[in-house]
């Protein structure tokens, strides 16, 4: 079964917006062998998107509504390089603190849970978040306003 690229984007949006694990199950689900994407009987790896489509035949990502927002113009997460960031995202309230600057434009095709509760993304994005969180932790705390000292 081949999952079309536009459906892969819909699946990725659904997984992230519902705070699910990488295979569309509730976060914290435990798997025999560590992942449902490896068939221990045959020794073969199962495509992540094909697994999700088989596990959710009702295709709940088809009912995702984004209100007036347009769907993201990103390539599926497992292509060689993913271009996710639009410079206007930062101005429009992107998902990361604005003082971090733009997220890396080119990202690797791996998929992992990101630190700080930022969902899922590539190891490139993971490293960028960790570096920015470390900078924030090392920055001196802002002095309290005079009214806060009472």
RORO-710850 format. One record per atom (N, C-alpha, C): residue number from 1; residue in one letter; x, z, y. Coordinates in nm, 2 decimals. Each point is the difference from the previous one (the first is absolute). Layout:
BEGIN
[pt NUM a [X Z Y]]
...
// end
This chain:
BEGIN
[pt 1 x [0.09 0.00 -0.12]]
[pt 1 x [-0.09 0.00 0.12]]
[pt 1 x [0.09 0.00 0.12]]
[pt 2 x [-0.03 -0.09 0.09]]
[pt 2 x [0.08 -0.01 0.13]]
[pt 2 x [-0.09 0.05 0.11]]
[pt 3 x [0.05 0.10 0.08]]
[pt 3 x [-0.08 0.06 0.11]]
[pt 3 x [0.04 -0.08 0.12]]
[pt 4 x [-0.09 -0.06 0.08]]
[pt 4 x [0.03 -0.08 0.12]]
[pt 4 x [0.06 0.09 0.10]]
[pt 5 x [0.09 -0.06 0.09]]
[pt 5 x [0.07 0.08 0.10]]
[pt 5 x [-0.10 0.07 0.10]]
[pt 6 x [-0.11 -0.07 0.04]]
[pt 6 x [-0.09 0.07 0.09]]
[pt 6 x [-0.07 0.12 -0.07]]
[pt 7 x [-0.02 -0.01 -0.13]]
[pt 7 x [-0.06 0.12 -0.06]]
[pt 7 x [0.11 0.11 -0.02]]
[pt 8 x [0.12 -0.04 -0.01]]
[pt 8 x [0.11 0.11 0.00]]
[pt 8 x [0.00 0.07 0.13]]
[pt 9 x [-0.01 -0.07 0.11]]
[pt 9 x [-0.01 0.07 0.13]]
[pt 9 x [-0.12 0.10 0.01]]
[pt 10 x [-0.11 -0.05 -0.05]]
[pt 10 x [-0.12 0.08 0.00]]
[pt 10 x [0.02 0.13 -0.09]]
[pt 11 x [0.07 -0.02 -0.11]]
[pt 11 x [0.03 0.12 -0.09]]
[pt 11 x [0.09 0.09 0.07]]
[pt 12 x [0.11 -0.05 0.06]]
[pt 12 x [0.09 0.09 0.07]]
[pt 12 x [-0.07 0.08 0.11]]
[pt 13 x [-0.09 -0.06 0.08]]
[pt 13 x [-0.07 0.07 0.10]]
[pt 13 x [-0.09 0.10 -0.06]]
[pt 14 x [-0.07 -0.03 -0.11]]
[pt 14 x [-0.09 0.10 -0.07]]
[pt 14 x [0.08 0.12 -0.05]]
[pt 15 x [0.11 -0.03 -0.06]]
[pt 15 x [0.08 0.11 -0.06]]
[pt 15 x [0.05 0.10 0.12]]
[pt 16 x [0.05 -0.06 0.11]]
[pt 16 x [0.04 0.08 0.11]]
[pt 16 x [-0.11 0.08 0.07]]
[pt 17 x [-0.11 -0.07 0.02]]
[pt 17 x [-0.11 0.06 0.08]]
[pt 17 x [-0.07 0.11 -0.08]]
[pt 18 x [0.01 -0.01 -0.13]]
[pt 18 x [-0.07 0.10 -0.09]]
[pt 18 x [0.10 0.11 -0.05]]
[pt 19 x [0.12 0.00 0.05]]
[pt 19 x [0.11 0.09 -0.04]]
[pt 19 x [0.01 0.01 -0.15]]
[pt 20 x [0.01 -0.12 -0.07]]
[pt 20 x [0.01 0.00 -0.14]]
[pt 20 x [0.15 -0.02 -0.04]]
[pt 21 x [0.03 0.02 -0.13]]
[pt 21 x [0.14 -0.03 -0.04]]
[pt 21 x [0.02 -0.15 -0.01]]
[pt 22 x [0.12 -0.04 -0.04]]
[pt 22 x [0.04 -0.14 0.01]]
[pt 22 x [-0.09 -0.09 -0.09]]
[pt 23 x [-0.07 0.06 -0.10]]
[pt 23 x [-0.08 -0.08 -0.09]]
[pt 23 x [-0.15 0.02 0.02]]
[pt 24 x [-0.04 0.06 0.11]]
[pt 24 x [-0.14 0.01 0.04]]
[pt 24 x [-0.07 0.11 -0.06]]
[pt 25 x [0.07 0.10 -0.05]]
[pt 25 x [-0.06 0.12 -0.06]]
[pt 25 x [0.02 0.12 0.10]]
[pt 26 x [-0.08 0.11 -0.02]]
[pt 26 x [0.02 0.11 0.09]]
[pt 26 x [0.14 0.05 0.00]]
[pt 27 x [0.06 0.03 0.12]]
[pt 27 x [0.13 0.05 0.02]]
[pt 27 x [0.02 0.13 -0.09]]
[pt 28 x [0.11 0.01 -0.08]]
[pt 28 x [0.02 0.11 -0.08]]
[pt 28 x [-0.03 -0.03 -0.15]]
[pt 29 x [-0.06 -0.12 -0.03]]
[pt 29 x [-0.03 -0.04 -0.13]]
[pt 29 x [0.13 0.00 -0.09]]
[pt 30 x [-0.01 0.06 -0.11]]
[pt 30 x [0.12 0.00 -0.09]]
[pt 30 x [-0.01 -0.11 -0.11]]
[pt 31 x [0.11 -0.06 -0.03]]
[pt 31 x [-0.01 -0.11 -0.10]]
[pt 31 x [0.10 0.02 -0.11]]
[pt 32 x [-0.05 -0.02 -0.12]]
[pt 32 x [0.09 0.01 -0.12]]
[pt 32 x [0.11 -0.11 0.02]]
[pt 33 x [0.12 0.04 -0.02]]
[pt 33 x [0.12 -0.09 0.02]]
[pt 33 x [0.03 -0.02 0.15]]
[pt 34 x [-0.07 0.07 0.09]]
[pt 34 x [0.04 0.00 0.14]]
[pt 34 x [-0.07 -0.11 0.09]]
[pt 35 x [-0.05 -0.10 -0.07]]
[pt 35 x [-0.07 -0.11 0.08]]
[pt 35 x [-0.09 -0.08 -0.09]]
[pt 36 x [-0.11 -0.04 0.05]]
[pt 36 x [-0.09 -0.09 -0.08]]
[pt 36 x [0.04 -0.14 0.00]]
[pt 37 x [0.11 -0.03 0.07]]
[pt 37 x [0.04 -0.14 0.02]]
[pt 37 x [0.10 -0.04 -0.11]]
[pt 38 x [0.03 0.08 -0.10]]
[pt 38 x [0.09 -0.03 -0.11]]
[pt 38 x [-0.08 0.02 -0.13]]
[pt 39 x [-0.01 -0.10 -0.08]]
[pt 39 x [-0.07 0.01 -0.13]]
[pt 39 x [0.11 0.04 -0.11]]
[pt 40 x [0.00 0.13 -0.04]]
[pt 40 x [0.10 0.04 -0.09]]
[pt 40 x [-0.01 -0.06 -0.14]]
[pt 41 x [-0.12 -0.05 -0.04]]
[pt 41 x [-0.02 -0.07 -0.12]]
[pt 41 x [0.07 -0.13 -0.01]]
[pt 42 x [-0.01 -0.08 0.11]]
[pt 42 x [0.06 -0.13 0.00]]
[pt 42 x [0.13 0.00 0.07]]
[pt 43 x [0.03 0.10 0.08]]
[pt 43 x [0.13 0.00 0.08]]
[pt 43 x [-0.01 -0.09 0.12]]
[pt 44 x [-0.12 -0.04 0.04]]
[pt 44 x [-0.02 -0.09 0.11]]
[pt 44 x [-0.05 0.07 0.12]]
[pt 45 x [0.04 -0.05 0.12]]
[pt 45 x [-0.05 0.06 0.13]]
[pt 45 x [-0.13 -0.08 0.04]]
[pt 46 x [-0.09 0.08 0.05]]
[pt 46 x [-0.13 -0.05 0.05]]
[pt 46 x [0.01 -0.02 0.15]]
[pt 47 x [-0.05 -0.11 0.05]]
[pt 47 x [0.00 -0.02 0.14]]
[pt 47 x [-0.10 0.10 0.07]]
[pt 48 x [0.05 0.06 0.11]]
[pt 48 x [-0.08 0.10 0.07]]
[pt 48 x [-0.13 -0.05 0.04]]
[pt 49 x [-0.01 -0.11 0.06]]
[pt 49 x [-0.13 -0.06 0.05]]
[pt 49 x [-0.10 -0.03 -0.12]]
[pt 50 x [0.06 -0.05 -0.11]]
[pt 50 x [-0.08 -0.03 -0.12]]
[pt 50 x [-0.06 0.13 -0.06]]
[pt 51 x [0.09 0.10 0.00]]
[pt 51 x [-0.05 0.13 -0.05]]
[pt 51 x [-0.12 0.05 0.09]]
[pt 52 x [0.02 0.00 0.13]]
[pt 52 x [-0.11 0.05 0.09]]
[pt 52 x [-0.13 -0.08 -0.02]]
[pt 53 x [0.01 -0.13 -0.01]]
[pt 53 x [-0.12 -0.08 -0.02]]
[pt 53 x [-0.07 0.03 -0.13]]
[pt 54 x [0.08 0.02 -0.11]]
[pt 54 x [-0.06 0.03 -0.13]]
[pt 54 x [-0.06 0.15 0.01]]
[pt 55 x [0.07 0.09 0.07]]
[pt 55 x [-0.05 0.14 0.00]]
[pt 55 x [-0.12 0.01 0.09]]
[pt 56 x [-0.02 -0.09 0.09]]
[pt 56 x [-0.11 0.01 0.10]]
[pt 56 x [-0.08 -0.14 0.00]]
[pt 57 x [-0.07 -0.03 -0.11]]
[pt 57 x [-0.07 -0.13 0.00]]
[pt 57 x [-0.10 -0.02 0.11]]
[pt 58 x [-0.05 0.11 0.06]]
[pt 58 x [-0.10 -0.01 0.11]]
[pt 58 x [0.07 -0.04 0.13]]
[pt 59 x [0.13 -0.01 0.00]]
[pt 59 x [0.08 -0.05 0.12]]
[pt 59 x [-0.04 0.07 0.13]]
[pt 60 x [0.02 0.13 0.01]]
[pt 60 x [-0.05 0.08 0.12]]
[pt 60 x [0.07 -0.05 0.12]]
[pt 61 x [0.12 -0.06 0.00]]
[pt 61 x [0.07 -0.04 0.12]]
[pt 61 x [-0.07 -0.12 0.06]]
[pt 62 x [-0.10 -0.06 -0.07]]
[pt 62 x [-0.07 -0.11 0.06]]
[pt 62 x [-0.11 0.05 0.10]]
[pt 63 x [-0.02 0.13 0.00]]
[pt 63 x [-0.10 0.06 0.08]]
[pt 63 x [0.06 0.08 0.12]]
[pt 64 x [0.13 0.00 0.01]]
[pt 64 x [0.07 0.07 0.11]]
[pt 64 x [-0.04 -0.07 0.13]]
[pt 65 x [-0.04 0.08 0.10]]
[pt 65 x [-0.03 -0.05 0.13]]
[pt 65 x [0.10 0.06 0.10]]
[pt 66 x [0.04 -0.08 0.09]]
[pt 66 x [0.10 0.04 0.10]]
[pt 66 x [-0.06 0.00 0.14]]
[pt 67 x [-0.13 0.01 0.00]]
[pt 67 x [-0.07 0.00 0.13]]
[pt 67 x [0.03 -0.13 0.08]]
[pt 68 x [0.04 0.02 0.13]]
[pt 68 x [0.02 -0.12 0.08]]
[pt 68 x [0.15 -0.05 -0.02]]
[pt 69 x [0.08 0.08 -0.07]]
[pt 69 x [0.14 -0.03 -0.01]]
[pt 69 x [0.02 -0.12 -0.10]]
[pt 70 x [0.09 -0.08 0.03]]
[pt 70 x [0.04 -0.11 -0.09]]
[pt 70 x [0.09 0.05 -0.11]]
[pt 71 x [-0.01 -0.06 -0.12]]
[pt 71 x [0.08 0.05 -0.11]]
[pt 71 x [0.15 -0.03 0.03]]
[pt 72 x [0.09 0.08 -0.05]]
[pt 72 x [0.14 -0.02 0.03]]
[pt 72 x [0.05 -0.14 -0.05]]
[pt 73 x [0.10 -0.06 0.07]]
[pt 73 x [0.05 -0.13 -0.04]]
[pt 73 x [0.13 0.02 -0.08]]
[pt 74 x [0.00 0.08 -0.10]]
[pt 74 x [0.12 0.03 -0.07]]
[pt 74 x [0.00 -0.07 -0.13]]
[pt 75 x [0.11 -0.03 -0.05]]
[pt 75 x [0.02 -0.06 -0.14]]
[pt 75 x [-0.02 0.12 -0.10]]
[pt 76 x [-0.04 -0.03 -0.12]]
[pt 76 x [-0.01 0.10 -0.10]]
[pt 76 x [0.13 0.08 -0.02]]
[pt 77 x [-0.01 0.13 -0.03]]
[pt 77 x [0.12 0.09 -0.01]]
[pt 77 x [0.10 -0.04 -0.10]]
[pt 78 x [-0.03 -0.08 -0.10]]
[pt 78 x [0.10 -0.03 -0.10]]
[pt 78 x [0.06 -0.14 0.02]]
[pt 79 x [-0.01 -0.07 0.11]]
[pt 79 x [0.08 -0.12 0.03]]
[pt 79 x [0.14 0.04 0.03]]
[pt 80 x [0.09 -0.09 0.01]]
[pt 80 x [0.14 0.04 0.03]]
[pt 80 x [0.02 0.07 0.13]]
[pt 81 x [-0.07 -0.04 0.10]]
[pt 81 x [0.01 0.06 0.13]]
[pt 81 x [-0.14 0.01 0.06]]
[pt 82 x [-0.03 0.11 0.07]]
[pt 82 x [-0.13 0.02 0.06]]
[pt 82 x [0.02 0.02 0.14]]
[pt 83 x [-0.07 -0.07 0.09]]
[pt 83 x [0.00 0.02 0.14]]
[pt 83 x [-0.13 0.07 0.04]]
[pt 84 x [0.01 0.13 0.03]]
[pt 84 x [-0.11 0.09 0.02]]
[pt 84 x [-0.03 0.03 0.15]]
[pt 85 x [0.11 0.00 0.08]]
[pt 85 x [-0.02 0.06 0.13]]
[pt 85 x [-0.02 -0.11 0.11]]
[pt 86 x [-0.10 0.03 0.08]]
[pt 86 x [-0.02 -0.08 0.12]]
[pt 86 x [0.03 0.09 0.12]]
[pt 87 x [0.08 -0.05 0.09]]
[pt 87 x [0.05 0.09 0.11]]
[pt 87 x [-0.12 0.06 0.08]]
[pt 88 x [-0.12 -0.06 0.00]]
[pt 88 x [-0.11 0.06 0.07]]
[pt 88 x [-0.06 0.12 -0.08]]
[pt 89 x [0.04 0.02 -0.13]]
[pt 89 x [-0.06 0.12 -0.07]]
[pt 89 x [0.04 0.13 0.06]]
[pt 90 x [0.13 0.01 0.05]]
[pt 90 x [0.05 0.12 0.06]]
[pt 90 x [-0.09 0.03 0.13]]
[pt 91 x [-0.03 -0.10 0.08]]
[pt 91 x [-0.08 0.02 0.12]]
[pt 91 x [-0.14 0.04 -0.04]]
[pt 92 x [-0.05 -0.05 -0.11]]
[pt 92 x [-0.14 0.02 -0.04]]
[pt 92 x [-0.02 0.13 -0.09]]
[pt 93 x [0.11 0.08 0.00]]
[pt 93 x [-0.01 0.12 -0.08]]
[pt 93 x [0.03 -0.03 -0.15]]
[pt 94 x [0.12 -0.04 -0.03]]
[pt 94 x [0.04 -0.03 -0.14]]
[pt 94 x [0.00 0.13 -0.08]]
[pt 95 x [0.03 -0.01 -0.13]]
[pt 95 x [-0.01 0.11 -0.09]]
[pt 95 x [0.12 0.10 0.01]]
[pt 96 x [0.11 -0.04 0.08]]
[pt 96 x [0.11 0.09 0.02]]
[pt 96 x [0.02 0.04 0.14]]
[pt 97 x [0.07 0.11 0.02]]
[pt 97 x [0.02 0.05 0.14]]
[pt 97 x [0.06 -0.11 0.09]]
[pt 98 x [-0.05 -0.02 0.12]]
[pt 98 x [0.05 -0.11 0.08]]
[pt 98 x [0.15 0.01 0.04]]
[pt 99 x [0.05 0.12 0.01]]
[pt 99 x [0.14 0.02 0.04]]
[pt 99 x [0.10 -0.05 -0.12]]
[pt 100 x [-0.05 -0.02 -0.11]]
[pt 100 x [0.08 -0.06 -0.11]]
[pt 100 x [0.03 -0.14 0.02]]
[pt 101 x [-0.07 -0.07 0.08]]
[pt 101 x [0.02 -0.14 0.02]]
[pt 101 x [-0.07 -0.08 -0.11]]
[pt 102 x [0.02 -0.13 0.00]]
[pt 102 x [-0.07 -0.08 -0.10]]
[pt 102 x [0.06 0.02 -0.14]]
[pt 103 x [-0.09 0.00 -0.10]]
[pt 103 x [0.05 0.01 -0.14]]
[pt 103 x [0.08 -0.13 -0.04]]
[pt 104 x [0.08 0.01 -0.10]]
[pt 104 x [0.08 -0.12 -0.04]]
[pt 104 x [-0.10 -0.12 -0.03]]
[pt 105 x [0.04 -0.11 0.05]]
[pt 105 x [-0.09 -0.12 -0.01]]
[pt 105 x [0.01 -0.06 -0.14]]
[pt 106 x [0.12 0.00 -0.06]]
[pt 106 x [0.02 -0.06 -0.13]]
[pt 106 x [0.02 0.12 -0.10]]
[pt 107 x [-0.07 0.00 -0.10]]
[pt 107 x [0.00 0.11 -0.10]]
[pt 107 x [0.01 -0.06 -0.14]]
[pt 108 x [0.06 0.09 -0.09]]
[pt 108 x [0.02 -0.04 -0.14]]
[pt 108 x [-0.13 0.00 -0.07]]
[pt 109 x [0.00 -0.06 -0.12]]
[pt 109 x [-0.12 -0.01 -0.08]]
[pt 109 x [-0.04 0.12 -0.08]]
[pt 110 x [0.08 0.10 0.00]]
[pt 110 x [-0.04 0.12 -0.08]]
[pt 110 x [-0.11 0.08 0.06]]
[pt 111 x [-0.06 0.09 -0.07]]
[pt 111 x [-0.12 0.07 0.05]]
[pt 111 x [0.01 0.14 -0.05]]
[pt 112 x [0.00 0.09 0.10]]
[pt 112 x [0.01 0.14 -0.03]]
[pt 112 x [-0.08 0.09 0.10]]
[pt 113 x [-0.01 0.12 -0.04]]
[pt 113 x [-0.07 0.10 0.10]]
[pt 113 x [0.10 0.03 0.11]]
[pt 114 x [-0.05 0.00 0.12]]
[pt 114 x [0.08 0.02 0.12]]
[pt 114 x [0.00 0.15 0.03]]
[pt 115 x [0.10 0.05 0.07]]
[pt 115 x [0.00 0.14 0.04]]
[pt 115 x [-0.09 0.03 0.11]]
[pt 116 x [-0.03 0.12 0.03]]
[pt 116 x [-0.08 0.04 0.11]]
[pt 116 x [-0.15 -0.04 0.00]]
[pt 117 x [-0.05 -0.03 -0.12]]
[pt 117 x [-0.14 -0.04 -0.01]]
[pt 117 x [-0.03 -0.14 0.06]]
[pt 118 x [0.10 -0.09 0.00]]
[pt 118 x [-0.02 -0.13 0.06]]
[pt 118 x [-0.05 -0.10 -0.10]]
[pt 119 x [-0.05 0.04 -0.11]]
[pt 119 x [-0.05 -0.10 -0.10]]
[pt 119 x [0.11 -0.05 -0.09]]
[pt 120 x [-0.01 -0.13 -0.02]]
[pt 120 x [0.09 -0.07 -0.09]]
[pt 120 x [0.07 -0.12 0.08]]
[pt 121 x [0.12 -0.04 -0.05]]
[pt 121 x [0.07 -0.11 0.06]]
[pt 121 x [0.13 -0.02 -0.07]]
[pt 122 x [0.09 -0.07 0.06]]
[pt 122 x [0.13 -0.04 -0.06]]
[pt 122 x [0.10 0.11 0.02]]
[pt 123 x [0.11 -0.02 -0.07]]
[pt 123 x [0.11 0.10 0.01]]
[pt 123 x [0.07 -0.02 0.14]]
[pt 124 x [-0.01 -0.12 0.06]]
[pt 124 x [0.05 -0.02 0.14]]
[pt 124 x [-0.08 0.09 0.09]]
[pt 125 x [-0.13 -0.01 -0.01]]
[pt 125 x [-0.09 0.08 0.09]]
[pt 125 x [0.02 0.15 -0.03]]
[pt 126 x [0.02 0.04 -0.13]]
[pt 126 x [0.03 0.14 -0.04]]
[pt 126 x [0.12 0.05 0.07]]
[pt 127 x [0.11 -0.07 0.00]]
[pt 127 x [0.13 0.04 0.06]]
[pt 127 x [-0.02 0.01 0.15]]
[pt 128 x [-0.07 -0.09 0.07]]
[pt 128 x [-0.03 0.00 0.14]]
[pt 128 x [-0.08 0.12 0.04]]
[pt 129 x [-0.10 0.04 -0.08]]
[pt 129 x [-0.08 0.12 0.03]]
[pt 129 x [0.09 0.12 -0.01]]
[pt 130 x [0.08 0.01 -0.11]]
[pt 130 x [0.08 0.12 -0.02]]
[pt 130 x [0.10 0.02 0.11]]
[pt 131 x [0.06 -0.11 0.05]]
[pt 131 x [0.10 0.00 0.11]]
[pt 131 x [-0.07 0.05 0.13]]
[pt 132 x [-0.12 -0.05 0.03]]
[pt 132 x [-0.07 0.04 0.12]]
[pt 132 x [-0.05 0.15 -0.01]]
[pt 133 x [-0.04 0.04 -0.12]]
[pt 133 x [-0.04 0.14 -0.02]]
[pt 133 x [0.12 0.09 0.02]]
[pt 134 x [0.11 -0.04 -0.05]]
[pt 134 x [0.13 0.08 0.01]]
[pt 134 x [0.04 0.01 0.15]]
[pt 135 x [-0.02 -0.11 0.08]]
[pt 135 x [0.03 0.01 0.14]]
[pt 135 x [-0.09 0.09 0.07]]
[pt 136 x [-0.13 0.00 -0.04]]
[pt 136 x [-0.10 0.08 0.07]]
[pt 136 x [0.03 0.15 -0.03]]
[pt 137 x [0.04 0.03 -0.13]]
[pt 137 x [0.03 0.14 -0.04]]
[pt 137 x [0.13 0.05 0.07]]
[pt 138 x [0.09 -0.09 0.03]]
[pt 138 x [0.13 0.04 0.07]]
[pt 138 x [-0.02 0.01 0.15]]
[pt 139 x [-0.10 -0.06 0.05]]
[pt 139 x [-0.02 0.00 0.15]]
[pt 139 x [-0.04 0.15 0.04]]
[pt 140 x [0.06 0.04 0.12]]
[pt 140 x [-0.04 0.13 0.04]]
[pt 140 x [-0.15 0.01 0.04]]
[pt 141 x [-0.06 0.11 -0.03]]
[pt 141 x [-0.14 0.02 0.03]]
[pt 141 x [-0.02 0.00 0.15]]
[pt 142 x [-0.11 -0.06 0.04]]
[pt 142 x [-0.03 0.00 0.15]]
[pt 142 x [-0.03 0.14 0.04]]
[pt 143 x [0.05 0.03 0.13]]
[pt 143 x [-0.03 0.13 0.05]]
[pt 143 x [-0.15 0.02 0.03]]
[pt 144 x [-0.05 0.11 -0.03]]
[pt 144 x [-0.14 0.02 0.03]]
[pt 144 x [-0.04 0.00 0.15]]
[pt 145 x [-0.11 -0.05 0.02]]
[pt 145 x [-0.05 -0.01 0.14]]
[pt 145 x [-0.02 0.15 0.05]]
[pt 146 x [0.02 0.02 0.14]]
[pt 146 x [-0.01 0.14 0.05]]
[pt 146 x [-0.13 0.06 -0.04]]
[pt 147 x [-0.11 -0.07 0.00]]
[pt 147 x [-0.13 0.06 -0.04]]
[pt 147 x [-0.01 0.04 -0.14]]
[pt 148 x [0.09 -0.05 -0.09]]
[pt 148 x [0.00 0.03 -0.14]]
[pt 148 x [0.07 0.13 -0.02]]
[pt 149 x [0.08 0.06 0.10]]
[pt 149 x [0.08 0.12 -0.02]]
[pt 149 x [-0.08 0.12 0.02]]
[pt 150 x [-0.12 -0.01 0.04]]
[pt 150 x [-0.08 0.12 0.03]]
[pt 150 x [-0.05 0.07 -0.13]]
// end
